[in-house]
Amino acid sequence: MRVAAGGYEHLAFIEVDRATQSAPTISRKLAGYRRYVRSGREQARWDLFPRVLLLAPSERRKNVLVDVASSQPEDSWPLFTVAVFDDAIKAIGGRGA
């Protein structure tokens, strides 16, 4: 997703979580994003790598996603943002959730 807000363009990959996948499955998916960062392909296109925004249906599920994202190597933590559906617009605009 590409959104212009506040004089900036915000780029993000959006993962809409429906609470149907296990934590290990999500962890493998996040590892795939880490491999993609290392490939450099996205950076060649945009000169940066978009954030990965994980949207959860509830606070409880958000906590699961935060745990999974924080189990990734520490240097990849800035790559991931987790928010509930209701906070998606704020999170996309880079104002946190």
KESEPA-993452 format. One line per field, with one value per residue (C-alpha): residue in three letters; chain; residue number from 1; z, y negated, x. Coordinates in nm, 4 decimals, always signed. Example, Ala and Ser with C-alpha at 12.3 -4.5 7.8 and 13.67 -1.06 7.14 Angstrom:
KESEPA-993452
aa: (ala / ser)
ch: (A / A)
i: (1 / 2)
c3: (+0.7800 / +0.7140)
c2: (+0.4500 / +0.1060)
c1: (+1.2300 / +1.3670)
//
This chain:
KESEPA-993452
aa: (met / arg / val / ala / ala / gly / gly / tyr / glu / his / leu / ala / phe / ile / glu / val / asp / arg / ala / thr / gln / ser / ala / pro / thr / ile / ser / arg / lys / leu / ala / gly / tyr / arg / arg / tyr / val / arg / ser / gly / arg / glu / gln / ala / arg / trp / asp / leu / phe / pro / arg / val / leu / leu / leu / ala / pro / ser / glu / arg / arg / lys / asn / val / leu / val / asp / val / ala / ser / ser / gln / pro / glu / asp / ser / trp / pro / leu / phe / thr / val / ala / val / phe / asp / asp / ala / ile / lys / ala / ile / gly / gly / arg / gly / ala)
ch: (A / A / A / A / A / A / A / A / A / A / A / A / A / A / A / A / A / A / A / A / A / A / A / A / A / A / A / A / A / A / A / A / A / A / A / A / A / A / A / A / A / A / A / A / A / A / A / A / A / A / A / A / A / A / A / A / A / A / A / A / A / A / A / A / A / A / A / A / A / A / A / A / A / A / A / A / A / A / A / A / A / A / A / A / A / A / A / A / A / A / A / A / A / A / A / A / A)
i: (1 / 2 / 3 / 4 / 5 / 6 / 7 / 8 / 9 / 10 / 11 / 12 / 13 / 14 / 15 / 16 / 17 / 18 / 19 / 20 / 21 / 22 / 23 / 24 / 25 / 26 / 27 / 28 / 29 / 30 / 31 / 32 / 33 / 34 / 35 / 36 / 37 / 38 / 39 / 40 / 41 / 42 / 43 / 44 / 45 / 46 / 47 / 48 / 49 / 50 / 51 / 52 / 53 / 54 / 55 / 56 / 57 / 58 / 59 / 60 / 61 / 62 / 63 / 64 / 65 / 66 / 67 / 68 / 69 / 70 / 71 / 72 / 73 / 74 / 75 / 76 / 77 / 78 / 79 / 80 / 81 / 82 / 83 / 84 / 85 / 86 / 87 / 88 / 89 / 90 / 91 / 92 / 93 / 94 / 95 / 96 / 97)
c3: (+0.0000 / -0.0786 / +0.1027 / +0.1025 / +0.4408 / +0.6241 / +0.3372 / +0.3268 / +0.1329 / +0.3507 / +0.2007 / +0.3719 / +0.3100 / +0.4773 / +0.6425 / +0.7526 / +1.0251 / +1.0689 / +1.3685 / +1.1594 / +1.1445 / +1.4232 / +1.5732 / +1.4044 / +1.0648 / +1.1167 / +1.2319 / +0.9064 / +0.7118 / +0.8953 / +0.8261 / +0.4585 / +0.4844 / +0.6467 / +0.3537 / +0.1114 / +0.2844 / +0.2438 / -0.1266 / -0.1908 / -0.4660 / -0.3040 / -0.2110 / -0.5751 / -0.6692 / -0.3916 / -0.2259 / +0.0958 / +0.2258 / +0.3235 / +0.6760 / +0.7304 / +0.8979 / +1.0729 / +1.1391 / +1.4063 / +1.4716 / +1.8504 / +2.1227 / +2.2293 / +1.8796 / +1.8511 / +2.1584 / +1.9875 / +1.6786 / +1.8914 / +2.0608 / +1.7247 / +1.5782 / +1.8867 / +1.8600 / +1.5287 / +1.5379 / +1.7112 / +1.4068 / +1.2183 / +1.4817 / +1.3118 / +1.0042 / +1.1762 / +1.3041 / +1.4716 / +1.5154 / +1.5570 / +1.2623 / +1.4258 / +1.4374 / +1.0795 / +0.9436 / +1.2211 / +1.1742 / +0.7958 / +0.8426 / +1.0654 / +1.3848 / +1.5645 / +1.7088)
c2: (+0.0000 / -0.3494 / -0.6446 / -1.0142 / -1.1802 / -1.4723 / -1.5616 / -1.2107 / -0.8943 / -0.5898 / -0.2495 / +0.0667 / +0.4285 / +0.5023 / +0.8367 / +0.8645 / +1.1270 / +1.3159 / +1.5174 / +1.8351 / +1.9008 / +2.0321 / +1.8320 / +2.0573 / +1.9999 / +1.6233 / +1.6422 / +1.8169 / +1.5464 / +1.2733 / +1.4603 / +1.4412 / +1.0622 / +1.0633 / +1.2674 / +1.0257 / +0.7304 / +0.9037 / +0.9619 / +0.5858 / +0.6111 / +0.3798 / +0.1251 / +0.1147 / +0.0082 / -0.2451 / -0.3166 / -0.1755 / +0.1261 / +0.0694 / +0.1419 / +0.4606 / +0.3695 / +0.6587 / +0.5816 / +0.7844 / +0.8242 / +0.7767 / +0.6594 / +1.0215 / +1.1237 / +0.8092 / +0.9281 / +1.2644 / +1.0855 / +0.8579 / +1.1660 / +1.3303 / +1.0139 / +0.9598 / +1.3183 / +1.2241 / +1.1125 / +0.7754 / +0.5962 / +0.6700 / +0.5253 / +0.1820 / +0.3585 / +0.4701 / +0.2648 / +0.4287 / +0.2671 / +0.3618 / +0.3063 / -0.0046 / -0.1695 / -0.0831 / -0.4388 / -0.5772 / -0.2941 / -0.3385 / -0.7101 / -0.6302 / -0.7616 / -0.4309 / -0.2303)
c1: (+0.0000 / +0.1191 / -0.0437 / +0.0401 / -0.0201 / +0.1327 / +0.3648 / +0.5096 / +0.4492 / +0.4019 / +0.4727 / +0.3561 / +0.2838 / -0.0495 / -0.1187 / -0.4812 / -0.4906 / -0.8161 / -0.6915 / -0.6887 / -0.3136 / -0.0946 / +0.1897 / +0.4523 / +0.2865 / +0.2931 / +0.6531 / +0.7476 / +0.5651 / +0.7593 / +1.0822 / +0.9875 / +0.9723 / +1.3170 / +1.4512 / +1.2868 / +1.4582 / +1.7937 / +1.7257 / +1.7305 / +1.4685 / +1.2143 / +1.4812 / +1.5956 / +1.2428 / +1.1663 / +1.5045 / +1.3590 / +1.1751 / +0.8098 / +0.6941 / +0.4993 / +0.1697 / -0.0006 / -0.3674 / -0.5446 / -0.9168 / -0.8841 / -0.6466 / -0.5988 / -0.4895 / -0.2755 / -0.0861 / -0.0229 / +0.1118 / +0.3310 / +0.4767 / +0.5461 / +0.7026 / +0.9163 / +1.0443 / +1.2091 / +1.5745 / +1.6017 / +1.7433 / +1.4187 / +1.1826 / +1.1548 / +1.0203 / +0.6979 / +0.4052 / +0.1072 / -0.2338 / -0.5985 / -0.8314 / -0.9818 / -0.6367 / -0.5386 / -0.5597 / -0.3386 / -0.0896 / -0.0778 / -0.0105 / +0.2841 / +0.1280 / +0.1447 / -0.1364)
//
